[in-house]
């Protein structure tokens, strides 16, 4: 089976429909960086798996890979889909179409059935992509840069299952089933022992109760006195007696609570009604009334002082106006023997006497302001002191009122306790009497309990035989459960031994299969020549439960730490190509390489081309995306297009609309046969 074609529309950099028909022999795709060569490789993987595995980070800046799977440039594509088609050797095709709206038109099971044999690894499609599509970003990451355990898992998954039946899985399932059965049997044994212990305890209690049993007739009288209206049937009467006993015990607890509460309330009431406390409350009340009267009087005096101050301030204002009039009249003097202010006829003596009278009146009006202000200040201070004294008196009196409220609340709570538990109210203010009543009630309940025990024991004697039979049955059941636990422990030990053996044998088989690819890895390594001096590479496997696969060159050196970037990629290519060739669980014979010569010098690039040419001769389809046109020309010559396995070359670029487009598409014709002929042959043909 080989890759037939890939068709994309609205996928990543491809806006409109683009179809790439792959040559059955090889296909070389060229173009500068960023034009979409890798997107064609992505399309194959996306069609198979629905994702692109080369991105280590799935989310960044509140975005994910899914936001960039489809076209995001200018314009709107006519559709959004990816189709990858595969062709079998008999000409039958198998196509997968995955759209943005509806997903894939084939299930994972259908894809695995078409591209894999019946014996295939777990997550086969992902393993198929990882070992068929070799990307520049993952050459070192999936080979030398892997940890030893990850490298072992990569090779083991690529090789596929050891045989049709995975005995290691069967052994683990068997071990888990036996462990589950062992746990069930242990729980059954524990339950049997618990039931046996409970029955033995009940038997011991019954025998002890029989030894304490008293007179049955006296017990009946006690029970009748406790529940005079109880049922006639003995079992029901015993149940009613037990209920009365439980109720009585609850009432005794309530009595104890009421006694403590009553004594506390009584002590608080005595302290509250003590003569000195009454005297303090009365003094506080009298003080509050006096402080209230004092404040009222101070408010009245302050109000009078404020009114007097207001009158004096108005008189002072009048005096100020009068002073201005007097000063004006003095400056003007008489005008034609008349007063300049009232125009009355006045002599000089009369005018001067009028001014003197006005000045005296002005002084009289202004003299009362200062005294009124002093009286107002004194009245305010008296009011402030009276207010403070009243607040203090109110605080003291409020404290006494709060004390009374608390006491009233405690007394009410005490009454509610009696109401809630049905206690006799004659003991509300008599805790000592309630305590005596409690003692008598406790004695009565003790006698009732003894009577109930006596009557129950009289019934339990007849049950001793059945209880002993139950104990014998429980003992037999516990012994049987113990035997089953012992058998399951032996089975568990055997299953663990089988699991260890299967794991050991599976490890040996995997070691043998890895040994088979060792010559292939060495041959590819020698052909690619990553290092001038170290011409061979070896691997080693260690570990029983966790397996480790390490690569060594030279004198046991780790190439991961001593090779340069180009050497690491060349060695990684040898490793990944050997893994690709070692797969026996898939009929797909296509190798896809996405720019494999990055960071590799021309010398090793030429060796890689020779290796790929050998792959072509083995009948494998090569799809290679590279940037260098000259190297693409060399690939087209060395991969050898034939009449039954044609080669193709595509050149892609970014069009004027910003989308990827195919610039050129050409078939590589087969090399003509018999190009070189001898001169004699040519001469004979010419004749």
C-alpha distance (Angstrom), angle and dihedral (degrees) to the residues before:
residue distance angle dihedral
X1 . . .
X2 3.81 . .
X3 3.78 138.2 .
X4 3.82 109.7 -87.0
X5 3.81 106.2 -177.5
X6 3.80 144.7 -31.9
X7 3.80 121.5 -141.7
X8 3.80 121.9 -172.0
X9 3.80 134.5 179.1
X10 3.81 125.5 177.2
X11 3.81 89.3 -3.4
X12 3.82 116.3 140.0
X13 3.86 106.5 -60.2
X14 3.82 95.3 -1.1
X15 3.81 110.1 89.7
X16 3.81 101.8 171.2
X17 3.79 128.8 34.6
X18 3.80 114.5 -66.0
X19 3.79 123.1 177.0
X20 3.80 124.4 -165.0
X21 3.81 114.5 -165.5
X22 3.77 108.2 -159.2
X23 3.77 122.3 -140.6
X24 3.78 112.2 -116.2
X25 3.80 87.8 -129.7
X26 3.79 103.7 38.5
X27 3.79 143.3 -34.2
X28 3.82 125.3 -151.2
X29 3.81 117.3 -163.5
X30 3.81 118.2 -166.7
X31 3.76 134.9 -177.8
X32 3.75 140.5 122.5
X33 3.79 121.8 -77.5
X34 3.79 115.1 -69.5
X35 3.81 99.2 19.5
X36 3.84 95.2 110.4
X37 3.81 109.2 -89.7
X38 3.80 91.5 131.3
X39 3.80 90.2 46.4
X40 3.81 89.9 67.3
X41 3.83 88.6 55.6
X42 3.80 88.2 45.8
X43 3.80 89.6 52.7
X44 3.82 92.0 58.1
X45 3.80 92.2 49.8
X46 3.82 93.5 42.9
X47 3.79 92.2 51.1
X48 3.81 90.4 52.0
X49 3.82 101.2 40.4
X50 3.82 108.0 14.0
X51 3.80 91.6 -122.1
X52 3.80 143.0 63.9
X53 3.79 112.9 -118.4
X54 3.80 99.1 -165.2
X55 3.82 94.5 82.7
X56 3.81 110.7 87.9
X57 3.83 92.1 -170.7
X58 3.80 114.3 60.6
X59 3.81 96.9 -177.9
X60 3.82 132.9 30.7
X61 3.82 133.0 160.3
X62 3.83 90.9 2.0
X63 3.82 90.0 -56.3
X64 3.79 132.1 105.5
X65 3.79 139.5 -159.1
X66 3.83 89.6 -96.2
X67 3.82 88.4 65.8
X68 3.80 89.4 61.8
X69 3.80 103.2 39.8
X70 3.78 93.9 90.6
X71 3.82 134.5 48.5
X72 3.83 114.5 -66.2
X73 3.81 101.6 168.3
X74 3.78 132.0 96.3
X75 3.76 118.7 -52.1
X76 3.78 129.7 25.0
X77 3.81 122.9 -90.1
X78 3.78 119.5 -128.3
X79 3.82 89.8 -125.3
X80 3.81 143.7 -8.0
X81 3.81 115.7 -128.0
X82 3.80 146.1 114.8
X83 3.81 124.3 -146.5
X84 3.80 125.5 -170.3
X85 3.81 118.5 -174.9
X86 3.81 127.8 -165.0
X87 3.81 127.1 -164.4
X88 3.78 125.1 -151.7
X89 3.79 123.3 -143.4
X90 3.81 89.8 -102.3
X91 3.83 90.8 57.4
X92 3.82 96.6 -104.7
X93 3.81 113.2 137.1
X94 3.78 132.8 -147.0
X95 3.83 118.3 -163.5
X96 3.79 132.1 -172.9
X97 3.82 121.1 -161.6
X98 3.79 119.9 -169.7
X99 3.83 118.5 -173.5
X100 3.77 132.5 -171.5
X101 3.80 93.0 -119.7
X102 3.80 106.3 39.2
X103 3.80 104.8 19.2
X104 3.81 121.6 -141.2
X105 3.78 125.3 -5.5
X106 3.84 90.4 -147.0
X107 3.78 128.0 60.0
X108 3.79 122.6 -126.8
X109 3.81 89.2 -109.2
X110 3.81 91.1 54.2
X111 3.81 91.7 49.2
X112 3.81 92.1 48.7
X113 3.82 91.5 48.1
X114 3.81 91.2 51.8
X115 3.82 98.3 43.9
X116 3.82 102.5 30.5
X117 3.78 139.1 52.9
X118 3.80 121.4 -119.9
X119 3.81 91.2 -95.3
X120 3.77 102.4 64.4
X121 3.84 136.9 143.1
X122 3.78 126.9 -103.8
X123 3.82 114.4 -80.5
X124 3.80 86.9 16.1
X125 3.83 97.8 176.9
X126 3.78 92.6 54.8
X127 3.81 90.5 47.2
X128 3.81 88.6 48.8
X129 3.81 92.1 55.0
X130 3.80 93.9 44.4
X131 3.82 92.0 52.9
X132 3.84 98.6 37.1
X133 3.83 101.7 42.0
X134 3.82 110.8 56.7
X135 3.80 110.7 -170.2
X136 3.76 128.5 -166.8
X137 3.85 91.0 -123.8
X138 3.82 93.2 54.2
X139 3.82 103.4 39.4
X140 3.80 93.5 96.7
X141 3.82 96.0 23.2
X142 3.83 93.0 60.0
X143 3.80 95.7 42.9
X144 3.80 125.2 23.3
X145 3.82 96.3 14.1
X146 3.80 94.3 55.0
X147 3.78 119.5 100.2
X148 3.78 115.1 -108.8
X149 3.81 93.0 -104.1
X150 3.83 92.8 46.8
X151 3.81 90.4 48.4
X152 3.81 90.6 52.0
X153 3.82 91.3 49.4
X154 3.83 90.6 49.3
X155 3.81 92.2 53.6
X156 3.82 93.6 41.5
X157 3.81 91.8 50.7
X158 3.81 91.4 46.5
X159 3.81 91.7 51.9
X160 3.80 91.0 51.7
X161 3.80 128.8 -147.1
X162 3.79 119.7 -21.7
X163 3.81 95.7 -127.2
X164 3.76 140.8 -14.2
X165 3.81 92.1 -82.6
X166 3.78 116.2 48.2
X167 3.79 100.5 -143.2
X168 3.80 92.5 -172.5
X169 3.83 89.3 61.1
X170 3.80 89.9 46.1
X171 3.80 91.0 49.5
X172 3.80 91.8 49.8
X173 3.81 91.3 47.7
X174 3.81 90.2 49.1
X175 3.80 91.5 48.8
X176 3.80 91.6 48.7
X177 3.82 92.0 48.3
X178 3.82 91.8 50.0
X179 3.81 91.1 46.7
X180 3.82 89.5 51.4
X181 3.81 91.8 48.7
X182 3.80 90.3 46.8
X183 3.80 90.6 52.4
X184 3.82 90.7 49.5
X185 3.80 91.3 50.8
X186 3.79 92.0 47.1
X187 3.81 90.0 51.9
X188 3.82 90.1 48.3
X189 3.81 90.2 51.4
X190 3.81 91.5 48.5
X191 3.83 90.9 49.3
X192 3.82 91.2 49.3
X193 3.80 91.3 50.0
X194 3.80 90.3 47.6
X195 3.81 92.4 51.8
X196 3.81 90.5 47.1
X197 3.80 92.0 50.2
X198 3.82 91.5 48.0
X199 3.81 91.8 50.2
X200 3.81 91.8 48.4
X201 3.80 89.8 50.5
X202 3.81 90.9 50.5
X203 3.80 90.9 49.0
X204 3.81 91.5 50.2
X205 3.81 91.7 48.5
X206 3.81 91.5 48.8
X207 3.78 92.4 50.8
X208 3.79 91.7 47.6
X209 3.80 90.6 48.3
X210 3.78 90.5 53.0
X211 3.79 90.3 55.3
X212 3.83 89.1 53.9
X213 3.77 95.8 46.9
X214 3.84 117.3 123.0
X215 3.81 137.4 -174.6
X216 3.81 111.0 -28.4
X217 3.84 94.7 -156.0
X218 3.81 92.6 52.7
X219 3.80 88.8 47.6
X220 3.82 90.3 53.0
X221 3.80 91.1 52.0
X222 3.80 91.3 49.6
X223 3.81 90.9 49.8
X224 3.82 91.9 48.5
X225 3.80 90.3 50.9
X226 3.79 91.2 49.6
X227 3.83 94.7 49.4
X228 3.81 107.2 20.2
X229 3.81 92.4 170.6
X230 3.83 94.7 44.6
X231 3.83 125.6 130.9
X232 3.78 121.6 -83.0
X233 3.83 97.5 -129.1
X234 3.82 109.7 91.9
X235 3.80 98.4 -135.3
X236 3.81 91.7 49.7
X237 3.79 90.3 45.4
X238 3.81 90.6 51.9
X239 3.81 89.5 50.9
X240 3.82 89.9 49.8
X241 3.80 89.7 48.1
X242 3.82 90.8 51.7
X243 3.83 89.4 49.7
X244 3.83 90.3 49.6
X245 3.81 89.3 48.7
X246 3.80 91.3 51.5
X247 3.80 90.8 46.9
X248 3.80 91.3 48.4
X249 3.80 91.8 50.9
X250 3.78 89.9 51.5
X251 3.81 89.7 49.4
X252 3.81 90.3 50.0
X253 3.79 89.3 54.1
X254 3.79 89.4 50.0
X255 3.81 90.1 49.1
X256 3.80 90.7 53.8
X257 3.79 89.6 50.9
X258 3.82 91.5 46.9
X259 3.81 91.5 49.4
X260 3.79 93.1 53.8
X261 3.79 90.9 43.0
X262 3.83 93.0 47.2
X263 3.80 93.3 50.8
X264 3.77 90.7 49.7
X265 3.83 92.4 48.6
X266 3.79 91.0 45.5
X267 3.81 91.3 52.1
X268 3.80 90.9 49.0
X269 3.80 91.7 48.5
X270 3.82 92.1 49.9
X271 3.78 90.9 49.7
X272 3.80 90.6 48.2
X273 3.82 94.2 49.0
X274 3.83 94.7 45.1
X275 3.87 113.4 125.0
X276 3.79 94.7 -118.0
X277 3.83 90.7 49.5
X278 3.81 90.9 49.2
X279 3.81 89.7 47.6
X280 3.84 91.3 51.0
X281 3.79 92.0 49.9
X282 3.81 91.2 48.3
X283 3.81 91.0 48.3
X284 3.78 89.7 49.6
X285 3.81 90.4 50.5
X286 3.82 92.7 49.1
X287 3.81 90.2 46.1
X288 3.79 90.5 51.0
X289 3.82 92.2 50.8
X290 3.83 91.8 47.9
X291 3.81 91.8 46.8
X292 3.80 89.6 49.5
X293 3.82 91.6 52.0
X294 3.80 91.5 45.6
X295 3.77 91.2 52.6
X296 3.80 91.9 48.7
X297 3.83 90.6 51.1
X298 3.81 91.2 46.1
X299 3.82 89.7 50.5
X300 3.83 89.8 51.7
X301 3.82 93.4 48.8
X302 3.80 91.2 45.7
X303 3.81 90.7 50.6
X304 3.83 91.2 50.8
X305 3.79 91.0 47.9
X306 3.80 91.5 49.6
X307 3.83 90.7 50.5
X308 3.82 91.4 48.5
X309 3.80 90.2 48.7
X310 3.78 90.4 51.0
X311 3.85 90.5 51.5
X312 3.79 92.5 47.8
X313 3.79 91.3 47.6
X314 3.82 89.7 52.6
X315 3.84 89.3 48.9
X316 3.78 89.6 48.5
X317 3.80 89.0 53.4
X318 3.82 89.2 51.3
X319 3.81 89.7 48.8
X320 3.78 90.6 52.4
X321 3.79 90.2 52.6
X322 3.82 90.8 46.4
X323 3.82 90.7 51.1
X324 3.78 89.8 54.4
X325 3.86 89.8 50.2
X326 3.81 92.0 48.5
X327 3.81 91.5 48.2
X328 3.80 90.2 48.8
X329 3.82 92.5 48.6
X330 3.79 92.4 49.8
X331 3.78 91.1 51.5
X332 3.80 94.1 49.2
X333 3.82 98.5 40.3
X334 3.83 121.1 -171.9
X335 3.75 117.0 -24.9
X336 3.79 112.1 -147.9
X337 3.82 88.8 -23.8
X338 3.82 90.9 -54.0
X339 3.81 130.9 111.4
X340 3.84 108.4 -100.8
X341 3.77 90.2 -143.2
X342 3.79 104.9 46.9
X343 3.86 99.4 14.1
X344 3.84 90.2 -128.6
X345 3.81 119.5 147.4
X346 3.81 107.0 -103.1
X347 3.76 137.1 169.3
X348 3.77 120.2 -134.9
X349 3.81 90.2 -102.3
X350 3.80 92.5 49.3
X351 3.84 91.6 46.6
X352 3.82 91.9 50.1
X353 3.83 91.7 45.7
X354 3.82 89.5 51.4
X355 3.81 91.6 51.0
X356 3.81 90.8 48.8
X357 3.79 90.9 50.3
X358 3.77 91.7 49.5
X359 3.84 91.3 49.2
X360 3.81 91.4 52.1
X361 3.78 90.8 49.7
X362 3.81 90.1 49.4
X363 3.81 91.9 51.7
X364 3.79 90.8 48.8
X365 3.82 91.5 52.7
X366 3.83 94.1 47.9
X367 3.80 97.3 44.0
X368 3.90 96.0 70.3
X369 3.85 98.4 58.2
X370 3.80 97.7 77.3
X371 3.79 92.9 47.9
X372 3.83 91.5 47.5
X373 3.82 90.7 49.9
X374 3.81 91.3 51.9
X375 3.80 90.5 49.2
X376 3.86 90.4 50.8
X377 3.83 92.3 49.7
X378 3.80 91.3 49.7
X379 3.82 91.0 48.2
X380 3.81 92.0 50.7
X381 3.81 92.5 50.6
X382 3.81 90.1 49.6
X383 3.80 89.5 51.0
X384 3.82 91.3 49.9
X385 3.83 91.8 51.5
X386 3.78 91.3 46.4
X387 3.83 90.9 50.0
X388 3.81 92.6 49.6
X389 3.78 91.2 48.0
X390 3.81 90.7 49.3
X391 3.84 91.6 50.3
X392 3.78 90.9 50.6
X393 3.78 91.4 48.9
X394 3.81 90.8 47.9
X395 3.84 90.2 51.3
X396 3.78 92.3 52.5
X397 3.80 92.5 46.1
X398 3.83 92.1 45.5
X399 3.81 89.9 53.9
X400 3.79 89.4 55.4
X401 3.82 90.2 48.0
X402 3.83 90.9 50.2
X403 3.77 89.8 50.8
X404 3.78 89.3 52.7
X405 3.84 91.2 48.1
X406 3.81 91.7 51.1
X407 3.76 91.3 49.0
X408 3.80 91.3 48.9
X409 3.82 89.9 49.9
X410 3.80 92.7 50.6
X411 3.79 90.7 49.3
X412 3.82 90.2 49.8
X413 3.80 91.5 49.2
X414 3.80 88.9 50.0
X415 3.81 90.2 53.2
X416 3.81 90.9 47.5
X417 3.83 89.7 54.0
X418 3.81 89.2 57.1
X419 3.80 90.8 47.1
X420 3.80 94.3 47.0
X421 3.82 95.5 50.8
X422 3.81 97.4 34.6
X423 3.81 95.1 -116.7
X424 3.78 122.3 165.4
X425 3.81 111.4 -91.8
X426 3.78 92.7 -145.6
X427 3.82 86.3 79.8
X428 3.81 95.9 52.0
X429 3.83 91.9 103.9
X430 3.80 95.8 23.3
X431 3.84 110.1 72.3
X432 3.79 91.9 162.8
X433 3.80 90.8 55.8
X434 3.82 89.5 47.6
X435 3.80 89.6 52.1
X436 3.82 91.1 54.3
X437 3.79 89.0 47.7
X438 3.85 88.7 50.0
X439 3.80 91.6 54.0
X440 3.81 91.2 51.1
X441 3.83 91.4 47.2
X442 3.81 90.9 49.5
X443 3.80 91.0 52.7
X444 3.79 89.7 48.8
X445 3.82 91.8 52.2
X446 3.80 91.2 47.9
X447 3.77 89.9 54.4
X448 3.82 90.3 45.7
X449 3.81 91.2 51.9
X450 3.79 91.0 49.8
X451 3.79 90.1 49.7
X452 3.80 91.5 50.1
X453 3.80 91.0 47.8
X454 3.78 91.0 50.4
X455 3.79 92.3 50.1
X456 3.84 93.0 44.7
X457 3.80 91.3 49.0
X458 3.78 90.1 52.3
X459 3.82 86.4 58.8
X460 3.82 96.5 40.1
X461 3.82 92.6 58.5
X462 3.78 88.4 72.0
X463 3.80 89.6 50.2
X464 3.80 97.4 52.8
X465 3.79 93.0 86.8
X466 3.82 93.7 52.2
X467 3.80 90.1 45.4
X468 3.82 90.7 53.6
X469 3.82 89.4 49.4
X470 3.80 89.9 52.7
X471 3.81 90.1 50.2
X472 3.81 90.4 52.9
X473 3.82 90.1 50.6
X474 3.80 91.7 47.7
X475 3.81 90.6 48.9
X476 3.80 91.1 51.7
X477 3.83 90.8 47.6
X478 3.82 91.2 49.9
X479 3.81 91.6 50.6
X480 3.81 90.9 50.5
X481 3.81 90.9 48.3
X482 3.82 90.2 49.8
X483 3.81 90.3 53.0
X484 3.81 90.4 49.9
X485 3.81 90.8 49.8
X486 3.80 89.8 51.3
X487 3.82 90.8 50.8
X488 3.80 92.4 47.4
X489 3.81 90.6 50.5
X490 3.79 89.5 55.6
X491 3.82 90.4 47.4
X492 3.80 90.2 48.2
X493 3.80 91.5 52.7
X494 3.82 89.9 49.2
X495 3.83 91.8 48.7
X496 3.81 91.3 50.6
X497 3.81 89.8 51.0
X498 3.83 89.9 49.6
X499 3.80 91.0 49.1
X500 3.81 91.6 50.9
X501 3.80 90.8 47.8
X502 3.81 93.7 48.5
X503 3.78 91.5 48.4
X504 3.78 90.4 50.0
X505 3.82 92.9 48.8
X506 3.82 92.3 44.8
X507 3.80 89.2 51.9
X508 3.80 90.5 51.0
X509 3.82 91.4 49.3
X510 3.80 91.3 49.3
X511 3.80 89.2 48.2
X512 3.80 89.6 53.6
X513 3.80 92.2 48.7
X514 3.80 90.8 48.5
X515 3.78 88.7 50.0
X516 3.80 87.8 58.3
X517 3.81 92.2 60.5
X518 3.79 93.6 44.9
X519 3.86 93.5 87.4
X520 3.82 89.1 47.1
X521 3.82 91.7 51.2
X522 3.80 90.9 47.7
X523 3.80 93.4 48.0
X524 3.82 93.2 49.9
X525 3.81 89.9 45.4
X526 3.82 91.0 51.7
X527 3.81 92.0 47.7
X528 3.80 93.9 49.9
X529 3.83 91.6 42.6
X530 3.83 99.8 -156.1
X531 3.83 91.2 179.1
X532 3.80 131.2 32.0
X533 3.83 97.1 -141.9
X534 3.81 103.5 30.0
X535 3.80 102.4 63.2
X536 3.83 97.8 169.7
X537 3.80 138.0 47.5
X538 3.79 128.9 -153.1
X539 3.76 134.9 -167.4
X540 3.80 132.9 -150.9
X541 3.82 132.0 -161.9
X542 3.78 125.4 -154.2
X543 3.80 139.1 164.4
X544 3.80 133.1 64.7
X545 3.80 106.7 -137.8
X546 3.81 97.0 18.6
X547 3.81 112.2 36.4
X548 3.80 122.9 -146.9
X549 3.83 126.3 -161.3
X550 3.81 115.6 -165.7
X551 3.81 130.3 -179.4
X552 3.80 122.0 -141.4
X553 3.82 135.6 -173.7
X554 3.77 130.9 -173.8
X555 3.79 113.8 -9.9
X556 3.82 96.6 -1.4
X557 3.83 94.6 -59.3
X558 3.80 123.3 158.7
X559 3.85 109.1 -124.6
X560 3.79 89.4 -157.0
X561 3.82 90.2 74.3
X562 3.82 104.0 32.0
X563 3.82 106.0 38.2
X564 3.79 122.1 91.8
X565 3.81 121.3 -123.3
X566 3.82 92.9 -92.2
X567 3.80 93.1 44.1
X568 3.81 90.9 49.4
X569 3.80 90.4 53.3
X570 3.79 93.0 47.6
X571 3.82 91.5 49.5
X572 3.81 89.8 44.3
X573 3.80 90.6 52.5
X574 3.80 90.1 52.7
X575 3.81 90.1 51.0
X576 3.83 95.6 46.6
X577 3.82 93.4 44.0
X578 3.82 90.7 51.7
X579 3.82 89.4 50.0
X580 3.82 89.6 48.9
X581 3.81 91.9 52.1
X582 3.83 92.9 45.3
X583 3.81 94.4 63.0
X584 3.78 112.0 110.6
X585 3.79 99.5 167.5
X586 3.84 99.9 74.8
X587 3.83 132.7 60.6
X588 3.83 90.9 -155.7
X589 3.82 105.6 113.9
X590 3.81 99.3 -177.3
X591 3.80 124.3 119.7
X592 3.83 114.4 -163.5
X593 3.82 117.0 -165.0
X594 3.80 120.3 -171.9
X595 3.83 107.9 -157.7
X596 3.83 95.3 -40.8
X597 3.85 95.5 174.8
X598 3.82 97.9 66.3
X599 3.84 109.8 129.3
X600 3.85 89.5 4.4
X601 3.81 118.5 116.8
X602 3.81 122.8 -124.7
X603 3.81 92.8 -102.4
X604 3.81 93.4 60.0
X605 3.82 91.8 37.4
X606 3.82 88.4 60.1
X607 3.80 90.1 49.5
X608 3.82 89.0 50.9
X609 3.80 90.0 53.3
X610 3.80 90.1 52.4
X611 3.81 90.0 50.8
X612 3.82 90.6 50.4
X613 3.78 89.4 49.3
X614 3.80 88.5 55.7
X615 3.82 88.5 51.1
X616 3.82 88.4 53.6
X617 3.77 91.6 52.3
X618 3.81 87.1 53.5
X619 3.81 88.2 60.6
X620 3.81 98.2 -103.5
X621 3.78 123.5 141.8
X622 3.81 113.8 -123.5
X623 3.82 122.2 -155.5
X624 3.80 111.8 -177.4
X625 3.82 128.7 176.3
X626 3.82 114.1 -163.1
X627 3.79 137.4 159.2
X628 3.84 101.8 -141.8
X629 3.87 111.3 86.3
X630 3.80 92.5 -160.5
X631 3.79 91.2 54.6
X632 3.80 88.7 47.4
X633 3.82 89.6 55.0
X634 3.79 90.5 51.1
X635 3.81 91.0 49.1
X636 3.80 91.0 52.0
X637 3.83 90.5 52.6
X638 3.81 97.5 43.5
X639 3.83 98.7 42.8
X640 3.80 89.0 62.3
X641 3.76 116.1 -138.7
X642 3.82 111.7 -137.9
X643 3.77 133.9 -171.0
X644 3.81 92.3 -104.7
X645 3.84 95.9 37.2
X646 3.78 107.5 37.3
X647 3.81 123.8 -166.8
X648 3.80 127.4 -137.4
X649 3.78 137.1 -164.7
X650 3.79 127.3 -157.6
X651 3.79 129.6 -171.0
X652 3.80 116.1 -162.5
X653 3.81 132.7 -174.3
X654 3.79 143.1 161.7
X655 3.79 112.6 -80.9
X656 3.81 127.4 -142.8
X657 3.81 90.2 -92.2
X658 3.84 90.8 58.7
X659 3.82 94.6 -108.8
X660 3.78 127.9 116.7
X661 3.78 115.4 -99.9
X662 3.80 137.3 175.1
X663 3.80 110.0 -103.8
X664 3.80 97.2 -176.5
X665 3.79 136.8 5.3
X666 3.77 119.6 -173.1
X667 3.76 139.4 162.5
X668 3.76 118.7 -126.7
X669 3.81 105.8 -130.6
X670 3.82 119.3 -135.3
X671 3.76 117.7 -97.2
X672 3.83 109.3 -96.3
X673 3.79 115.2 -112.1
X674 3.79 122.0 -125.3
X675 3.79 96.3 22.0
X676 3.80 92.8 151.5
X677 3.77 116.8 57.0
X678 3.74 131.9 168.2
X679 3.80 120.3 -103.3
X680 3.79 91.3 -115.1
X681 3.79 90.8 55.6
X682 3.78 90.8 50.2
X683 3.79 91.3 47.8
X684 3.78 92.4 49.6
X685 3.77 91.1 49.2
X686 3.80 89.4 49.4
X687 3.78 90.5 52.6
